Amino acid sequence: MRAAAGLVEESGLAGLSVTCTGEQICVQVCTWAGDPGQRAAQVALLARLAGTHAYQHDSRASAFSQIQACGPAGGIPVTVFTALEVRTRPAGAGPVPLAIAPGGQVTMVPGGQLPAGWRWVTDLDGEPAAAAPGPEAA
C-alpha cells in the first residue's frame, strides 16, 4: 500500500481508483477524471513514474480498448489503465466496431474480432470520414 500511495502522491492526480493486493497494484484512471486524451496523459504520467511506458491495448476477441502501462512500483507489479470507447458505425443488425488496418484504412469489423496487426478506432482517434466494409476474417 505504501508503494501505491507513493505513486499516487508523486503523480498529484485525482480521479484514480487504486486496488492493492500483496502481489500487485492496479490503478484505474476513471472516465470522470477527464476526456480520453487527458486520461491517456495521466496513464502516461503514472507509467513514467513507474519506469515504463503507456500503450494502446486492444482486445482481439471483442471491441474493447484501453491505454495501459505495466511496470514496478516499490518492487511490486503495477498496472495502470483507462478504458477507451471503440468507435462504431450503424449497420443492419446494430452498430459495428471500426478498426484500422495495417495500411491505415478504417474498416468496419462485423463480429468484433480484431484481425492480427489491426487496432481498434477509439475516442482518441479523429472522427473517420468513411469506413470500408469489413473483412470477414482478414
Backbone hydrogen bonds in HBPLUS format (Angstrom, degrees):
<---DONOR---> <-ACCEPTOR-->    atom                        ^
c    i                          cat <-CA-CA->   ^        H-A-AA   ^      H-
h    n   atom  resd res      DA  || num        DHA   H-A  angle D-A-AA Bond
n    s   type  num  typ     dist DA aas  dist angle  dist       angle   num
A0005-ALA N   A0001-MET O   2.86 MM   4  6.05 165.0  1.88 151.1 155.6     1
A0006-GLY N   A0002-ARG O   2.81 MM   4  5.96 156.7  1.87 148.6 155.2     2
A0007-LEU N   A0003-ALA O   3.02 MM   4  6.22 156.6  2.08 145.9 151.7     3
A0008-VAL N   A0004-ALA O   2.98 MM   4  6.21 168.9  2.00 157.0 159.4     4
A0009-GLU N   A0005-ALA O   2.83 MM   4  5.88 163.3  1.85 149.4 155.0     5
A0010-GLU N   A0006-GLY O   2.89 MM   4  5.92 163.5  1.92 146.0 151.0     6
A0011-SER N   A0007-LEU O   3.08 MM   4  6.21 146.8  2.19 141.3 149.9     7
A0012-GLY N   A0008-VAL O   3.10 MM   4  6.32 146.7  2.22 147.8 155.8     8
A0030-CYS N   A0015-GLY O   3.12 MM  15  5.85 156.0  2.18 164.8 172.1     9
A0017-SER N   A0028-GLN O   2.85 MM  11  5.04 156.7  1.90 146.3 153.8    10
A0028-GLN N   A0017-SER O   2.82 MM  11  5.04 169.6  1.83 151.6 154.4    11
A0019-THR N   A0026-CYS O   2.83 MM   7  5.12 161.5  1.87 153.0 158.8    12
A0026-CYS N   A0019-THR O   2.82 MM   7  5.12 164.5  1.85 156.0 160.8    13
A0021-THR N   A0024-GLN O   2.90 MM   3  5.36 157.8  1.95 166.0 167.4    14
A0025-ILE N   A0077-PRO O   2.90 MM  52  6.30 147.7  2.00 153.4 162.7    15
A0079-THR N   A0025-ILE O   2.90 MM  54  6.36 153.2  1.97 155.9 164.2    16
A0027-VAL N   A0079-THR O   2.77 MM  52  6.18 162.8  1.80 160.5 165.5    17
A0081-PHE N   A0027-VAL O   2.94 MM  54  6.48 150.1  2.03 159.7 167.8    18
A0029-VAL N   A0081-PHE O   2.83 MM  52  6.14 164.5  1.86 158.4 163.7    19
A0033-ALA N   A0030-CYS O   2.93 MM   3  5.44 162.2  1.97 119.1 123.3    20
A0038-GLN N   A0035-ASP O   3.05 MM   3  5.29 115.0  2.48 105.4 120.9    21
A0039-ARG N   A0035-ASP O   2.91 MM   4  6.17 163.7  1.94 164.1 169.6    22
A0040-ALA N   A0036-PRO O   2.90 MM   4  6.05 157.2  1.95 146.7 153.1    23
A0041-ALA N   A0037-GLY O   3.01 MM   4  6.20 153.5  2.09 142.6 149.6    24
A0042-GLN N   A0038-GLN O   2.97 MM   4  6.27 144.8  2.10 142.1 152.1    25
A0043-VAL N   A0039-ARG O   2.95 MM   4  6.29 155.3  2.01 151.1 157.2    26
A0044-ALA N   A0040-ALA O   2.94 MM   4  6.20 156.4  1.99 145.5 152.5    27
A0045-LEU N   A0041-ALA O   2.91 MM   4  6.17 151.8  1.99 144.4 151.6    28
A0046-LEU N   A0042-GLN O   3.00 MM   4  6.26 170.3  2.00 153.1 154.9    29
A0047-ALA N   A0043-VAL O   2.82 MM   4  6.01 150.6  1.90 147.6 156.9    30
A0048-ARG N   A0044-ALA O   2.93 MM   4  6.21 160.1  1.97 149.5 153.7    31
A0049-LEU N   A0045-LEU O   3.02 MM   4  6.34 160.1  2.07 152.9 158.4    32
A0050-ALA N   A0046-LEU O   3.03 MM   4  6.27 135.2  2.24 138.2 150.1    33
A0050-ALA N   A0047-ALA O   3.01 MM   3  5.02 127.4  2.29  96.1 110.6    34
A0052-THR N   A0047-ALA O   2.86 MM   5  5.05 172.8  1.86 140.0 139.9    35
A0051-GLY N   A0048-ARG O   2.95 MM   3  4.90 157.3  2.00 102.7 109.4    36
A0055-TYR N   A0068-GLN O   2.90 MM  13  5.55 149.6  1.99 151.3 160.7    37
A0068-GLN N   A0055-TYR O   2.86 MM  13  5.55 166.2  1.88 160.9 163.3    38
A0057-HIS N   A0066-GLN O   2.73 MM   9  5.36 170.9  1.74 171.4 173.5    39
A0066-GLN N   A0057-HIS O   3.01 MM   9  5.36 145.5  2.14 139.4 150.2    40
A0059-SER N   A0064-PHE O   2.91 MM   5  5.38 175.7  1.91 157.0 158.1    41
A0114-LEU N   A0060-ARG O   2.91 MM  54  4.59 136.9  2.10 122.2 133.7    42
A0064-PHE N   A0062-SER O   2.79 MM   2  5.65 126.8  2.07 113.8  97.3    43
A0084-LEU N   A0065-SER O   2.96 MM  19  5.44 157.8  2.01 146.9 139.6    44
A0067-ILE N   A0082-THR O   2.99 MM  15  5.46 153.8  2.06 158.8 162.4    45
A0082-THR N   A0067-ILE O   2.98 MM  15  5.46 140.0  2.15 148.2 158.0    46
A0069-ALA N   A0080-VAL O   2.85 MM  11  5.17 139.0  2.02 151.5 156.1    47
A0080-VAL N   A0069-ALA O   2.87 MM  11  5.17 162.5  1.90 151.8 157.4    48
A0071-GLY N   A0078-VAL O   2.95 MM   7  5.36 158.8  2.00 152.5 159.2    49
A0078-VAL N   A0071-GLY O   2.56 MM   7  5.36 158.0  1.60 175.3 176.0    50
A0073-ALA N   A0076-ILE O   2.82 MM   3  5.27 146.5  1.93 140.2 150.6    51
A0076-ILE N   A0073-ALA O   3.13 MM   3  5.27 162.6  2.16 107.5 112.9    52
A0123-ASP N   A0085-GLU O   2.93 MM  38  5.50 122.6  2.27 145.0 160.5    53
A0087-ARG N   A0121-VAL O   2.79 MM  34  5.66 159.8  1.83 143.1 150.2    54
A0098-LEU N   A0087-ARG O   2.90 MM  11  5.76 150.2  1.99 158.8 152.2    55
A0089-ARG N   A0096-VAL O   2.89 MM   7  5.32 146.0  2.01 138.8 148.2    56
A0096-VAL N   A0089-ARG O   2.75 MM   7  5.32 160.0  1.79 150.0 155.5    57
A0094-GLY N   A0091-ALA O   3.14 MM   3  5.18 162.9  2.17 109.9 114.8    58
A0109-VAL N   A0097-PRO O   2.84 MM  12  5.65 162.3  1.87 168.9 169.5    59
A0121-VAL N   A0098-LEU O   2.99 MM  23  5.50 171.1  2.00 133.3 131.5    60
A0099-ALA N   A0107-THR O   2.88 MM   8  5.43 159.1  1.93 153.1 159.8    61
A0107-THR N   A0099-ALA O   2.81 MM   8  5.43 164.7  1.84 160.9 166.3    62
A0100-ILE N   A0119-ARG O   2.71 MM  19  5.41 162.0  1.74 163.4 169.8    63
A0119-ARG N   A0100-ILE O   3.20 MM  19  5.41 150.7  2.29 138.2 147.0    64
A0101-ALA N   A0105-GLN O   2.92 MM   4  5.34 170.9  1.93 151.4 151.6    65
A0104-GLY N   A0101-ALA O   2.78 MM   3  5.23 163.9  1.81 121.9 127.3    66
A0132-ALA N   A0106-VAL O   3.10 MM  26  6.51 163.9  2.13 147.8 144.4    67
A0108-MET N   A0132-ALA O   2.95 MM  24  6.17 171.6  1.95 170.9 168.6    68
A0112-GLY N   A0109-VAL O   3.13 MM   3  5.67 160.2  2.17 133.6 136.8    69
A0118-TRP N   A0115-PRO O   3.17 MM   3  5.68 160.6  2.21 136.6 137.7    70
A0125-ASP N   A0122-THR O   2.96 MM   3  5.50 154.1  2.03 114.6 122.1    71
